[in-house]
Amino acid sequence: MAEQREGMTVNRLPSLTWNRLGVNFAKIFDDEIPASDAEAAFSARNDDQVARGARATEEAQTFADSMSDGVRREAYVAAKRSIYQGQHFATGLGHDFTDYMNANVPETYVYTVEENDHPDKPIVLNWDFGKGAKALAQQVIHVKKNAEATFLMTYTSEKNAEGLGMFETRVILEEGATLHLMKVNLLGEGFVLADDSAAVVRDGAHFDYLSVMLGAARTYAGCYADQCGKGAMFTVDTGYMAEKDHLVDINYVAAQRGKKTQSKINVKGSLRDTAKKVFRGTIDFRKGTKGSTGDEQEDVLLLSPRVTNKTVPVILTEEEDVDGRHGATIGNLSEDILFYLETRGLDADAAEMLMTRGRLAGVAHRIPDQDTVDRIDAFIEEAFGNND
C-alpha cells in the first residue's frame, strides 16, 4: 500500500464537481516544498507614497477580518457545503494555505492609501531569489474612500535557480476606491510558488488584478474577490506560459453579493512540451445581486500534443436578474499559420514564441514599469531559445 503523502489542500472549487479529472482542488505536498535557510532579497520602490508598517501577523489578521465584517458567510453554496466557511476573509488558495502562512510568518506588512489619495507612481515590491532561497510574506493593502493606487509585486531569480516563494495579499477597498494589483512570476525552473490574493470590495470600488506567470516548476495561484458593495467591480487579466514538465494551477472566484456588481475574468496562455495547466474560474451570483453581470474567457495555445490542459468555467447563481457568461478557446498552431510564418523567415520555435508573445503582450504591456515589461519579453525569448 502506497504511503500517504501529507500536504495542504489549495485552490478548491467553491462548488465541487465530478472529480474524475482531478479538478476539484490541488495539493501542495510536503515533500514538494524545497527546504531552504537562505532568504530572498526584498526591495521596494515608491513605497514612501503610502503609509506602511509591519504588524504582528495575528494583529494584521484581526485587522483584516474586522474590515470584512458585515460580509455574510454562507454555510452552503449552491446546495453544497462552502469550503470557505472556515475563513472570515476568504482567499483563493483557501484556509489550509492561510493557516500555514499564519503559523510561519511572524510579521505582516500593512500598506494604507489614505482617503482621496492618488499616488502617481506604482509601488513596486520585489523579491529577488538566489539559488535555494525562500520567501514567505503576507501583505494587507488598505485603500480608503475614493483613493486609487497601483501595487506591482515581482518575483525574480536566475533561470536555473530553485527555491520557494509563498505570498498572501489581502486587499480592503472602501467606497469608491480602486486598486490595480499586479503580480509577475519570473522565477527559475526549480521553484515552487504559491501566490494567494483576496479582496473585500465595497460600494463603487474596483479591484483590478493582473498576473503574469512565466516561471517556476509548480505555480499555485488563487484570487477571491468579495464584491459586497453596490456597483463593486472585479477585473482580471492573466497571462501564463508553461513549458517542460511545469505546472500552473489557478483558482479565481468572483463572489458577487451587491446589486449591479460586475466581474470580468480574462486568461490567456500557452503550453508546450509536457506542461500541465488547470484553470478554475467561478462567477458566483449570490441572492440579492440584481442587475449584476459576469464574464470569464480563456484563450489557450497548445504547442505540443503532450501537454495537459484542464479548464473549469463555473457560473453559480441564486438570483434571476443577472447576466453570466463564460467561454474558452483552445487550439494549436495550424499548418497554414506555420507555413505562412516560415515563408517570412521564421522557424517553428520563432513562430511559437511570436504567438505566445502576442497572447501575453496585452497583459504585460499594461504594467506601468518598463523594466518589468522588458524582463518579461526577455524571459519569453530565453524560453524559446532566442537569445540573439
BALOBA-1460 file (C-alpha; in Angstrom, 3 decimals):
// residues 388
<rec num="1" residu="m" x="0.000" y="0.000" z="0.000"/>
<rec num="2" residu="a" x="1.396" y="3.397" z="-1.028"/>
<rec num="3" residu="e" x="2.422" y="5.746" z="1.768"/>
<rec num="4" residu="q" x="0.000" y="8.636" z="2.320"/>
<rec num="5" residu="r" x="1.643" y="11.939" z="1.379"/>
<rec num="6" residu="e" x="0.963" y="14.827" z="3.734"/>
<rec num="7" residu="g" x="0.347" y="18.315" z="2.439"/>
<rec num="8" residu="m" x="-2.051" y="21.223" z="2.181"/>
<rec num="9" residu="t" x="-5.157" y="21.401" z="0.001"/>
<rec num="10" residu="v" x="-5.410" y="24.559" z="-2.107"/>
<rec num="11" residu="n" x="-7.486" y="26.030" z="-4.943"/>
<rec num="12" residu="r" x="-10.733" y="24.268" z="-4.110"/>
<rec num="13" residu="l" x="-13.718" y="24.944" z="-6.335"/>
<rec num="14" residu="p" x="-16.450" y="26.716" z="-4.308"/>
<rec num="15" residu="s" x="-18.939" y="24.142" z="-5.560"/>
<rec num="16" residu="l" x="-17.386" y="20.749" z="-6.180"/>
<rec num="17" residu="t" x="-17.922" y="18.775" z="-9.373"/>
<rec num="18" residu="w" x="-17.282" y="15.244" z="-10.621"/>
<rec num="19" residu="n" x="-13.635" y="14.723" z="-9.773"/>
<rec num="20" residu="r" x="-12.520" y="12.061" z="-12.241"/>
<rec num="21" residu="l" x="-10.214" y="14.600" z="-13.880"/>
<rec num="22" residu="g" x="-8.911" y="15.842" z="-10.528"/>
<rec num="23" residu="v" x="-10.040" y="19.473" z="-10.812"/>
<rec num="24" residu="n" x="-11.893" y="19.997" z="-7.516"/>
<rec num="25" residu="f" x="-8.701" y="21.044" z="-5.733"/>
<rec num="26" residu="a" x="-4.920" y="20.873" z="-5.823"/>
<rec num="27" residu="k" x="-2.390" y="19.571" z="-3.316"/>
<rec num="28" residu="i" x="0.935" y="21.048" z="-2.286"/>
<rec num="29" residu="f" x="2.673" y="18.028" z="-0.780"/>
<rec num="30" residu="d" x="5.205" y="18.470" z="1.993"/>
<rec num="31" residu="d" x="7.899" y="16.625" z="0.062"/>
<rec num="32" residu="e" x="7.477" y="19.064" z="-2.861"/>
<rec num="33" residu="i" x="8.359" y="22.089" z="-0.722"/>
<rec num="34" residu="p" x="12.122" y="22.637" z="-1.035"/>
<rec num="35" residu="a" x="13.944" y="23.162" z="2.263"/>
<rec num="36" residu="s" x="15.920" y="26.379" z="2.497"/>
<rec num="37" residu="d" x="17.523" y="28.621" z="5.109"/>
<rec num="38" residu="a" x="18.535" y="31.391" z="2.697"/>
<rec num="39" residu="e" x="16.153" y="34.340" z="2.410"/>
<rec num="40" residu="a" x="15.277" y="36.152" z="-0.808"/>
<rec num="41" residu="a" x="16.389" y="39.767" z="-1.022"/>
<rec num="42" residu="f" x="13.434" y="42.162" z="-0.669"/>
<rec num="43" residu="s" x="13.410" y="45.676" z="-2.108"/>
<rec num="44" residu="a" x="10.768" y="48.361" z="-2.611"/>
<rec num="45" residu="r" x="10.364" y="51.433" z="-4.773"/>
<rec num="46" residu="n" x="7.944" y="54.339" z="-4.365"/>
<rec num="47" residu="d" x="6.513" y="52.850" z="-1.177"/>
<rec num="48" residu="d" x="7.042" y="56.194" z="0.584"/>
<rec num="49" residu="q" x="3.901" y="57.390" z="-1.242"/>
<rec num="50" residu="v" x="1.725" y="55.366" z="1.152"/>
<rec num="51" residu="a" x="1.654" y="54.664" z="4.869"/>
<rec num="52" residu="r" x="3.363" y="51.364" z="5.663"/>
<rec num="53" residu="g" x="4.452" y="49.362" z="8.627"/>
<rec num="54" residu="a" x="4.936" y="45.856" z="9.972"/>
<rec num="55" residu="r" x="2.438" y="44.344" z="12.395"/>
<rec num="56" residu="a" x="2.414" y="41.034" z="14.173"/>
<rec num="57" residu="t" x="0.668" y="38.606" z="11.833"/>
<rec num="58" residu="e" x="-2.079" y="37.818" z="14.336"/>
<rec num="59" residu="e" x="-2.785" y="41.550" z="14.747"/>
<rec num="60" residu="a" x="-2.834" y="42.106" z="10.970"/>
<rec num="61" residu="q" x="-5.157" y="39.126" z="10.516"/>
<rec num="62" residu="t" x="-7.533" y="40.520" z="13.144"/>
<rec num="63" residu="f" x="-7.468" y="43.922" z="11.445"/>
<rec num="64" residu="a" x="-8.254" y="42.447" z="8.001"/>
<rec num="65" residu="d" x="-11.061" y="40.319" z="9.440"/>
<rec num="66" residu="s" x="-12.564" y="43.364" z="11.165"/>
<rec num="67" residu="m" x="-12.627" y="45.246" z="7.850"/>
<rec num="68" residu="s" x="-14.624" y="42.418" z="6.274"/>
<rec num="69" residu="d" x="-17.295" y="42.451" z="8.994"/>
<rec num="70" residu="g" x="-20.762" y="42.514" z="7.519"/>
<rec num="71" residu="v" x="-19.834" y="40.133" z="4.707"/>
<rec num="72" residu="r" x="-22.285" y="37.273" z="5.117"/>
<rec num="73" residu="r" x="-20.550" y="33.875" z="5.237"/>
<rec num="74" residu="e" x="-22.871" y="31.205" z="3.924"/>
<rec num="75" residu="a" x="-22.675" y="27.688" z="5.291"/>
<rec num="76" residu="y" x="-23.882" y="26.359" z="1.939"/>
<rec num="77" residu="v" x="-23.299" y="27.454" z="-1.636"/>
<rec num="78" residu="a" x="-25.438" y="26.049" z="-4.474"/>
<rec num="79" residu="a" x="-26.678" y="23.298" z="-2.131"/>
<rec num="80" residu="k" x="-23.126" y="22.215" z="-1.280"/>
<rec num="81" residu="r" x="-21.126" y="22.978" z="1.826"/>
<rec num="82" residu="s" x="-18.929" y="26.033" z="1.302"/>
<rec num="83" residu="i" x="-15.249" y="25.250" z="1.648"/>
<rec num="84" residu="y" x="-14.693" y="28.897" z="2.612"/>
<rec num="85" residu="q" x="-16.867" y="28.602" z="5.699"/>
<rec num="86" residu="g" x="-13.764" y="28.377" z="7.900"/>
<rec num="87" residu="q" x="-12.333" y="31.659" z="6.571"/>
<rec num="88" residu="h" x="-13.628" y="35.001" z="7.713"/>
<rec num="89" residu="f" x="-11.651" y="36.716" z="4.937"/>
<rec num="90" residu="a" x="-11.983" y="34.213" z="2.072"/>
<rec num="91" residu="t" x="-8.962" y="33.670" z="-0.188"/>
<rec num="92" residu="g" x="-8.312" y="31.916" z="-3.488"/>
<rec num="93" residu="l" x="-5.880" y="29.276" z="-2.232"/>
<rec num="94" residu="g" x="-8.010" y="28.668" z="0.860"/>
<rec num="95" residu="h" x="-7.796" y="28.096" z="4.591"/>
<rec num="96" residu="d" x="-5.040" y="25.436" z="4.610"/>
<rec num="97" residu="f" x="-2.665" y="27.905" z="2.991"/>
<rec num="98" residu="t" x="-3.711" y="30.765" z="5.286"/>
<rec num="99" residu="d" x="-3.174" y="28.565" z="8.341"/>
<rec num="100" residu="y" x="0.287" y="27.619" z="7.062"/>
<rec num="101" residu="m" x="1.242" y="31.233" z="6.446"/>
<rec num="102" residu="n" x="-0.097" y="32.448" z="9.795"/>
<rec num="103" residu="a" x="1.986" y="29.790" z="11.539"/>
<rec num="104" residu="n" x="5.186" y="30.582" z="9.624"/>
<rec num="105" residu="v" x="5.157" y="34.354" z="9.020"/>
<rec num="106" residu="p" x="5.708" y="36.377" z="12.214"/>
<rec num="107" residu="e" x="5.084" y="39.834" z="10.685"/>
<rec num="108" residu="t" x="2.720" y="41.178" z="8.037"/>
<rec num="109" residu="y" x="3.259" y="44.438" z="6.177"/>
<rec num="110" residu="v" x="0.232" y="46.745" z="6.111"/>
<rec num="111" residu="y" x="0.073" y="49.410" z="3.395"/>
<rec num="112" residu="t" x="-2.523" y="52.184" z="3.659"/>
<rec num="113" residu="v" x="-3.609" y="54.541" z="0.873"/>
<rec num="114" residu="e" x="-5.310" y="57.476" z="2.541"/>
<rec num="115" residu="e" x="-8.734" y="58.816" z="1.565"/>
<rec num="116" residu="n" x="-8.819" y="60.621" z="-1.808"/>
<rec num="117" residu="d" x="-5.102" y="59.951" z="-2.343"/>
<rec num="118" residu="h" x="-3.811" y="59.010" z="-5.815"/>
<rec num="119" residu="p" x="-0.084" y="58.107" z="-5.810"/>
<rec num="120" residu="d" x="1.290" y="58.902" z="-9.253"/>
<rec num="121" residu="k" x="3.851" y="56.064" z="-9.335"/>
<rec num="122" residu="p" x="3.369" y="52.317" z="-8.874"/>
<rec num="123" residu="i" x="4.502" y="50.906" z="-5.546"/>
<rec num="124" residu="v" x="6.958" y="48.189" z="-6.624"/>
<rec num="125" residu="l" x="7.765" y="45.299" z="-4.271"/>
<rec num="126" residu="n" x="10.403" y="42.841" z="-5.485"/>
<rec num="127" residu="w" x="11.718" y="39.573" z="-4.095"/>
<rec num="128" residu="d" x="14.951" y="38.512" z="-5.791"/>
<rec num="129" residu="f" x="15.848" y="34.889" z="-5.067"/>
<rec num="130" residu="g" x="19.334" y="33.438" z="-5.012"/>
<rec num="131" residu="k" x="19.809" y="29.717" z="-5.580"/>
<rec num="132" residu="g" x="17.954" y="27.761" z="-2.925"/>
<rec num="133" residu="a" x="16.386" y="30.868" z="-1.389"/>
<rec num="134" residu="k" x="12.887" y="31.199" z="0.030"/>
<rec num="135" residu="a" x="10.418" y="33.942" z="0.885"/>
<rec num="136" residu="l" x="7.203" y="33.730" z="2.907"/>
<rec num="137" residu="a" x="5.398" y="37.055" z="3.052"/>
<rec num="138" residu="q" x="1.948" y="38.437" z="3.830"/>
<rec num="139" residu="q" x="0.623" y="41.878" z="2.961"/>
<rec num="140" residu="v" x="-2.525" y="43.840" z="3.714"/>
<rec num="141" residu="i" x="-3.335" y="46.695" z="1.322"/>
<rec num="142" residu="h" x="-5.980" y="49.086" z="2.618"/>
<rec num="143" residu="v" x="-7.259" y="51.633" z="0.088"/>
<rec num="144" residu="k" x="-9.526" y="54.164" z="1.718"/>
<rec num="145" residu="k" x="-12.532" y="56.006" z="0.296"/>
<rec num="146" residu="n" x="-12.131" y="57.363" z="-3.263"/>
<rec num="147" residu="a" x="-8.374" y="56.628" z="-3.330"/>
<rec num="148" residu="e" x="-6.544" y="54.834" z="-6.154"/>
<rec num="149" residu="a" x="-3.164" y="53.098" z="-6.281"/>
<rec num="150" residu="t" x="-1.088" y="50.569" z="-8.212"/>
<rec num="151" residu="f" x="0.965" y="47.868" z="-6.491"/>
<rec num="152" residu="l" x="3.381" y="45.772" z="-8.561"/>
<rec num="153" residu="m" x="4.853" y="42.643" z="-6.943"/>
<rec num="154" residu="t" x="7.637" y="40.833" z="-8.810"/>
<rec num="155" residu="y" x="9.409" y="37.559" z="-8.085"/>
<rec num="156" residu="t" x="12.764" y="37.120" z="-9.843"/>
<rec num="157" residu="s" x="15.726" y="34.733" z="-9.888"/>
<rec num="158" residu="e" x="18.291" y="33.209" z="-12.183"/>
<rec num="159" residu="k" x="16.825" y="30.897" z="-14.839"/>
<rec num="160" residu="n" x="18.264" y="27.673" z="-13.372"/>
<rec num="161" residu="a" x="17.647" y="28.524" z="-9.704"/>
<rec num="162" residu="e" x="15.421" y="26.620" z="-7.306"/>
<rec num="163" residu="g" x="13.647" y="27.693" z="-4.141"/>
<rec num="164" residu="l" x="10.318" y="28.501" z="-2.527"/>
<rec num="165" residu="g" x="8.010" y="31.509" z="-2.687"/>
<rec num="166" residu="m" x="4.766" y="31.806" z="-0.692"/>
<rec num="167" residu="f" x="2.787" y="35.041" z="-0.714"/>
<rec num="168" residu="e" x="-0.614" y="36.100" z="0.582"/>
<rec num="169" residu="t" x="-2.113" y="39.513" z="-0.142"/>
<rec num="170" residu="r" x="-5.351" y="40.777" z="1.396"/>
<rec num="171" residu="v" x="-6.992" y="43.866" z="-0.062"/>
<rec num="172" residu="i" x="-9.577" y="46.138" z="1.567"/>
<rec num="173" residu="l" x="-11.268" y="48.606" z="-0.777"/>
<rec num="174" residu="e" x="-13.515" y="51.192" z="0.798"/>
<rec num="175" residu="e" x="-16.292" y="53.038" z="-1.033"/>
<rec num="176" residu="g" x="-15.197" y="54.340" z="-4.449"/>
<rec num="177" residu="a" x="-11.611" y="53.055" z="-4.071"/>
<rec num="178" residu="t" x="-9.544" y="51.424" z="-6.832"/>
<rec num="179" residu="l" x="-6.545" y="49.137" z="-6.578"/>
<rec num="180" residu="h" x="-4.510" y="47.841" z="-9.509"/>
<rec num="181" residu="l" x="-2.692" y="44.816" z="-8.062"/>
<rec num="182" residu="m" x="-0.103" y="43.316" z="-10.419"/>
<rec num="183" residu="k" x="1.952" y="40.177" z="-9.787"/>
<rec num="184" residu="v" x="4.756" y="38.909" z="-12.039"/>
<rec num="185" residu="n" x="6.435" y="35.491" z="-11.702"/>
<rec num="186" residu="l" x="9.882" y="35.326" z="-13.349"/>
<rec num="187" residu="l" x="11.300" y="32.560" z="-11.151"/>
<rec num="188" residu="g" x="13.747" y="29.815" z="-12.069"/>
<rec num="189" residu="e" x="12.923" y="26.308" z="-13.213"/>
<rec num="190" residu="g" x="13.199" y="24.673" z="-9.800"/>
<rec num="191" residu="f" x="10.864" y="26.918" z="-7.813"/>
<rec num="192" residu="v" x="7.590" y="26.184" z="-6.086"/>
<rec num="193" residu="l" x="5.421" y="29.319" z="-5.973"/>
<rec num="194" residu="a" x="2.135" y="29.678" z="-4.080"/>
<rec num="195" residu="d" x="0.612" y="33.123" z="-4.577"/>
<rec num="196" residu="d" x="-2.708" y="33.985" z="-2.928"/>
<rec num="197" residu="s" x="-4.824" y="37.127" z="-3.214"/>
<rec num="198" residu="a" x="-8.171" y="38.210" z="-1.774"/>
<rec num="199" residu="a" x="-10.240" y="41.369" z="-1.633"/>
<rec num="200" residu="v" x="-13.277" y="42.877" z="0.043"/>
<rec num="201" residu="v" x="-14.781" y="45.342" z="-2.446"/>
<rec num="202" residu="r" x="-17.237" y="47.945" z="-1.129"/>
<rec num="203" residu="d" x="-19.749" y="50.250" z="-2.913"/>
<rec num="204" residu="g" x="-18.446" y="51.519" z="-6.244"/>
<rec num="205" residu="a" x="-14.951" y="50.159" z="-5.616"/>
<rec num="206" residu="h" x="-12.821" y="48.392" z="-8.243"/>
<rec num="207" residu="f" x="-10.337" y="45.571" z="-7.690"/>
<rec num="208" residu="d" x="-8.207" y="45.257" z="-10.832"/>
<rec num="209" residu="y" x="-5.993" y="42.156" z="-10.655"/>
<rec num="210" residu="l" x="-3.247" y="41.431" z="-13.186"/>
<rec num="211" residu="s" x="-0.968" y="38.404" z="-13.150"/>
<rec num="212" residu="v" x="1.850" y="37.203" z="-15.413"/>
<rec num="213" residu="m" x="3.057" y="33.659" z="-14.691"/>
<rec num="214" residu="l" x="6.105" y="32.541" z="-16.665"/>
<rec num="215" residu="g" x="8.499" y="30.845" z="-14.265"/>
<rec num="216" residu="a" x="8.676" y="28.192" z="-11.524"/>
<rec num="217" residu="a" x="8.272" y="24.438" z="-11.845"/>
<rec num="218" residu="r" x="4.999" y="24.479" z="-9.912"/>
<rec num="219" residu="t" x="2.806" y="27.552" z="-9.613"/>
<rec num="220" residu="y" x="-0.361" y="27.706" z="-7.496"/>
<rec num="221" residu="a" x="-2.251" y="30.984" z="-7.872"/>
<rec num="222" residu="g" x="-5.568" y="31.972" z="-6.307"/>
<rec num="223" residu="c" x="-7.660" y="35.118" z="-6.149"/>
<rec num="224" residu="y" x="-11.016" y="35.629" z="-4.408"/>
<rec num="225" residu="a" x="-12.978" y="38.885" z="-4.660"/>
<rec num="226" residu="d" x="-15.861" y="39.533" z="-2.264"/>
<rec num="227" residu="q" x="-17.970" y="42.118" z="-4.147"/>
<rec num="228" residu="c" x="-20.156" y="43.024" z="-1.199"/>
<rec num="229" residu="g" x="-20.932" y="46.613" z="-2.220"/>
<rec num="230" residu="k" x="-23.368" y="48.008" z="-4.763"/>
<rec num="231" residu="g" x="-21.643" y="48.531" z="-8.111"/>
<rec num="232" residu="a" x="-18.452" y="46.785" z="-6.958"/>
<rec num="233" residu="m" x="-16.142" y="45.678" z="-9.786"/>
<rec num="234" residu="f" x="-13.609" y="42.863" z="-10.116"/>
<rec num="235" residu="t" x="-11.497" y="42.565" z="-13.268"/>
<rec num="236" residu="v" x="-8.773" y="40.012" z="-14.009"/>
<rec num="237" residu="d" x="-6.114" y="39.930" z="-16.720"/>
<rec num="238" residu="t" x="-3.808" y="36.904" z="-16.569"/>
<rec num="239" residu="g" x="-1.128" y="35.682" z="-18.935"/>
<rec num="240" residu="y" x="0.791" y="32.455" z="-18.398"/>
<rec num="241" residu="m" x="3.358" y="30.266" z="-20.128"/>
<rec num="242" residu="a" x="4.236" y="26.732" z="-19.032"/>
<rec num="243" residu="e" x="6.989" y="24.621" z="-20.571"/>
<rec num="244" residu="k" x="8.900" y="21.369" z="-19.903"/>
<rec num="245" residu="d" x="7.045" y="19.431" z="-17.174"/>
<rec num="246" residu="h" x="5.921" y="22.535" z="-15.281"/>
<rec num="247" residu="l" x="2.506" y="23.018" z="-13.665"/>
<rec num="248" residu="v" x="0.283" y="26.098" z="-13.479"/>
<rec num="249" residu="d" x="-2.751" y="25.697" z="-11.197"/>
<rec num="250" residu="i" x="-5.206" y="28.637" z="-10.955"/>
<rec num="251" residu="n" x="-8.357" y="29.354" z="-8.969"/>
<rec num="252" residu="y" x="-10.260" y="32.636" z="-9.442"/>
<rec num="253" residu="v" x="-13.553" y="33.336" z="-7.677"/>
<rec num="254" residu="a" x="-15.828" y="36.338" z="-8.160"/>
<rec num="255" residu="a" x="-18.306" y="36.267" z="-5.262"/>
<rec num="256" residu="q" x="-20.917" y="38.837" z="-6.308"/>
<rec num="257" residu="r" x="-23.164" y="39.888" z="-3.435"/>
<rec num="258" residu="g" x="-24.103" y="43.538" z="-4.053"/>
<rec num="259" residu="k" x="-26.551" y="44.909" z="-6.601"/>
<rec num="260" residu="k" x="-25.218" y="45.835" z="-10.059"/>
<rec num="261" residu="t" x="-21.799" y="44.305" z="-9.444"/>
<rec num="262" residu="q" x="-19.526" y="43.486" z="-12.371"/>
<rec num="263" residu="s" x="-16.842" y="40.855" z="-12.859"/>
<rec num="264" residu="k" x="-14.691" y="40.150" z="-15.885"/>
<rec num="265" residu="i" x="-12.012" y="37.437" z="-15.986"/>
<rec num="266" residu="n" x="-9.665" y="37.114" z="-18.974"/>
<rec num="267" residu="v" x="-6.959" y="34.433" z="-19.001"/>
<rec num="268" residu="k" x="-4.535" y="33.788" z="-21.870"/>
<rec num="269" residu="g" x="-1.607" y="31.434" z="-22.114"/>
<rec num="270" residu="s" x="0.434" y="28.815" z="-23.903"/>
<rec num="271" residu="l" x="1.550" y="25.281" z="-23.044"/>
<rec num="272" residu="r" x="4.464" y="23.394" z="-24.569"/>
<rec num="273" residu="d" x="6.486" y="20.187" z="-24.059"/>
<rec num="274" residu="t" x="4.688" y="18.168" z="-21.328"/>
<rec num="275" residu="a" x="3.421" y="21.119" z="-19.266"/>
<rec num="276" residu="k" x="0.175" y="20.964" z="-17.287"/>
<rec num="277" residu="k" x="-2.365" y="23.657" z="-16.523"/>
<rec num="278" residu="v" x="-5.609" y="23.787" z="-14.535"/>
<rec num="279" residu="f" x="-7.766" y="26.910" z="-14.623"/>
<rec num="280" residu="r" x="-10.782" y="27.196" z="-12.336"/>
<rec num="281" residu="g" x="-12.878" y="30.315" z="-12.881"/>
<rec num="282" residu="t" x="-16.035" y="30.793" z="-10.828"/>
<rec num="283" residu="i" x="-18.618" y="33.558" z="-11.086"/>
<rec num="284" residu="d" x="-20.912" y="33.243" z="-8.076"/>
<rec num="285" residu="f" x="-24.080" y="35.361" z="-8.099"/>
<rec num="286" residu="r" x="-25.484" y="35.391" z="-4.576"/>
<rec num="287" residu="k" x="-29.070" y="36.229" z="-3.708"/>
<rec num="288" residu="g" x="-29.682" y="39.972" z="-3.883"/>
<rec num="289" residu="t" x="-27.270" y="40.694" z="-6.762"/>
<rec num="290" residu="k" x="-29.933" y="42.056" z="-9.111"/>
<rec num="291" residu="g" x="-28.596" y="43.722" z="-12.235"/>
<rec num="292" residu="s" x="-25.144" y="42.140" z="-11.906"/>
<rec num="293" residu="t" x="-23.003" y="40.883" z="-14.779"/>
<rec num="294" residu="g" x="-20.137" y="38.426" z="-15.017"/>
<rec num="295" residu="d" x="-17.966" y="37.201" z="-17.864"/>
<rec num="296" residu="e" x="-14.980" y="34.849" z="-17.960"/>
<rec num="297" residu="q" x="-12.939" y="33.897" z="-21.013"/>
<rec num="298" residu="e" x="-9.837" y="31.801" z="-21.574"/>
<rec num="299" residu="d" x="-7.634" y="31.513" z="-24.664"/>
<rec num="300" residu="v" x="-5.149" y="28.612" z="-24.618"/>
<rec num="301" residu="l" x="-2.468" y="27.881" z="-27.205"/>
<rec num="302" residu="l" x="-1.301" y="24.245" z="-27.232"/>
<rec num="303" residu="l" x="2.209" y="23.918" z="-28.635"/>
<rec num="304" residu="s" x="2.625" y="20.172" z="-28.118"/>
<rec num="305" residu="p" x="0.365" y="17.114" z="-28.305"/>
<rec num="306" residu="r" x="1.759" y="16.018" z="-24.914"/>
<rec num="307" residu="v" x="0.521" y="18.935" z="-22.809"/>
<rec num="308" residu="t" x="-2.352" y="18.599" z="-20.331"/>
<rec num="309" residu="n" x="-4.918" y="21.381" z="-20.286"/>
<rec num="310" residu="k" x="-7.898" y="21.496" z="-17.916"/>
<rec num="311" residu="t" x="-10.353" y="24.397" z="-17.954"/>
<rec num="312" residu="v" x="-13.218" y="24.562" z="-15.436"/>
<rec num="313" residu="p" x="-15.525" y="27.553" z="-16.037"/>
<rec num="314" residu="v" x="-18.301" y="27.715" z="-13.436"/>
<rec num="315" residu="i" x="-21.311" y="30.000" z="-13.021"/>
<rec num="316" residu="l" x="-23.380" y="29.697" z="-9.845"/>
<rec num="317" residu="t" x="-26.492" y="31.758" z="-9.272"/>
<rec num="318" residu="e" x="-29.101" y="32.290" z="-6.580"/>
<rec num="319" residu="e" x="-30.558" y="35.336" z="-8.391"/>
<rec num="320" residu="e" x="-32.622" y="35.569" z="-11.597"/>
<rec num="321" residu="d" x="-31.862" y="39.122" z="-12.746"/>
<rec num="322" residu="v" x="-28.193" y="38.561" z="-13.633"/>
<rec num="323" residu="d" x="-26.147" y="38.059" z="-16.800"/>
<rec num="324" residu="g" x="-23.356" y="35.482" z="-16.618"/>
<rec num="325" residu="r" x="-21.226" y="34.239" z="-19.499"/>
<rec num="326" residu="h" x="-18.175" y="32.053" z="-19.963"/>
<rec num="327" residu="g" x="-16.175" y="30.631" z="-22.829"/>
<rec num="328" residu="a" x="-12.859" y="29.058" z="-23.771"/>
<rec num="329" residu="t" x="-10.822" y="28.987" z="-26.965"/>
<rec num="330" residu="i" x="-8.360" y="26.103" z="-27.068"/>
<rec num="331" residu="g" x="-6.238" y="25.259" z="-30.095"/>
<rec num="332" residu="n" x="-2.820" y="24.828" z="-31.636"/>
<rec num="333" residu="l" x="-0.821" y="26.495" z="-34.392"/>
<rec num="334" residu="s" x="-2.307" y="25.384" z="-37.682"/>
<rec num="335" residu="e" x="-0.144" y="24.162" z="-40.524"/>
<rec num="336" residu="d" x="-1.313" y="27.152" z="-42.579"/>
<rec num="337" residu="i" x="-0.091" y="29.649" z="-39.988"/>
<rec num="338" residu="l" x="3.227" y="27.821" z="-39.568"/>
<rec num="339" residu="f" x="3.731" y="27.702" z="-43.339"/>
<rec num="340" residu="y" x="2.963" y="31.424" z="-43.650"/>
<rec num="341" residu="l" x="5.413" y="32.348" z="-40.872"/>
<rec num="342" residu="e" x="8.084" y="30.090" z="-42.341"/>
<rec num="343" residu="t" x="7.748" y="31.902" z="-45.683"/>
<rec num="344" residu="r" x="8.562" y="35.046" z="-43.701"/>
<rec num="345" residu="g" x="11.792" y="33.518" z="-42.423"/>
<rec num="346" residu="l" x="10.636" y="32.218" z="-39.037"/>
<rec num="347" residu="d" x="11.363" y="28.674" z="-37.894"/>
<rec num="348" residu="a" x="8.929" y="26.712" z="-35.687"/>
<rec num="349" residu="d" x="10.425" y="27.930" z="-32.379"/>
<rec num="350" residu="a" x="10.355" y="31.553" z="-33.518"/>
<rec num="351" residu="a" x="6.765" y="31.170" z="-34.700"/>
<rec num="352" residu="e" x="5.696" y="29.682" z="-31.371"/>
<rec num="353" residu="m" x="7.463" y="32.466" z="-29.492"/>
<rec num="354" residu="l" x="5.749" y="35.085" z="-31.645"/>
<rec num="355" residu="m" x="2.297" y="33.638" z="-30.966"/>
<rec num="356" residu="t" x="2.980" y="33.239" z="-27.239"/>
<rec num="357" residu="r" x="4.273" y="36.766" z="-27.004"/>
<rec num="358" residu="g" x="1.192" y="38.029" z="-28.790"/>
<rec num="359" residu="r" x="-1.088" y="36.381" z="-26.245"/>
<rec num="360" residu="l" x="0.829" y="37.821" z="-23.309"/>
<rec num="361" residu="a" x="1.524" y="41.267" z="-24.729"/>
<rec num="362" residu="g" x="-1.904" y="42.677" z="-23.969"/>
<rec num="363" residu="v" x="-1.466" y="41.722" z="-20.318"/>
<rec num="364" residu="a" x="2.222" y="42.527" z="-19.843"/>
<rec num="365" residu="h" x="2.116" y="45.901" z="-21.549"/>
<rec num="366" residu="r" x="-0.457" y="47.144" z="-19.043"/>
<rec num="367" residu="i" x="2.291" y="47.080" z="-16.409"/>
<rec num="368" residu="p" x="3.443" y="50.686" z="-15.768"/>
<rec num="369" residu="d" x="7.105" y="49.720" z="-15.265"/>
<rec num="370" residu="q" x="9.246" y="49.356" z="-18.372"/>
<rec num="371" residu="d" x="11.986" y="47.369" z="-16.653"/>
<rec num="372" residu="t" x="9.447" y="44.677" z="-15.693"/>
<rec num="373" residu="v" x="7.972" y="44.607" z="-19.206"/>
<rec num="374" residu="d" x="11.484" y="44.211" z="-20.675"/>
<rec num="375" residu="r" x="12.201" y="41.347" z="-18.264"/>
<rec num="376" residu="i" x="9.005" y="39.592" z="-19.354"/>
<rec num="377" residu="d" x="9.977" y="39.890" z="-23.023"/>
<rec num="378" residu="a" x="13.487" y="38.600" z="-22.296"/>
<rec num="379" residu="f" x="12.124" y="35.669" z="-20.274"/>
<rec num="380" residu="i" x="9.901" y="34.553" z="-23.160"/>
<rec num="381" residu="e" x="12.736" y="34.867" z="-25.681"/>
<rec num="382" residu="e" x="15.069" y="32.808" z="-23.493"/>
<rec num="383" residu="a" x="12.418" y="30.116" z="-23.000"/>
<rec num="384" residu="f" x="12.212" y="29.636" z="-26.768"/>
<rec num="385" residu="g" x="15.995" y="29.729" z="-27.226"/>
<rec num="386" residu="n" x="16.106" y="33.143" z="-28.894"/>
<rec num="387" residu="n" x="18.936" y="34.952" z="-27.172"/>
<rec num="388" residu="d" x="20.456" y="36.709" z="-30.163"/>
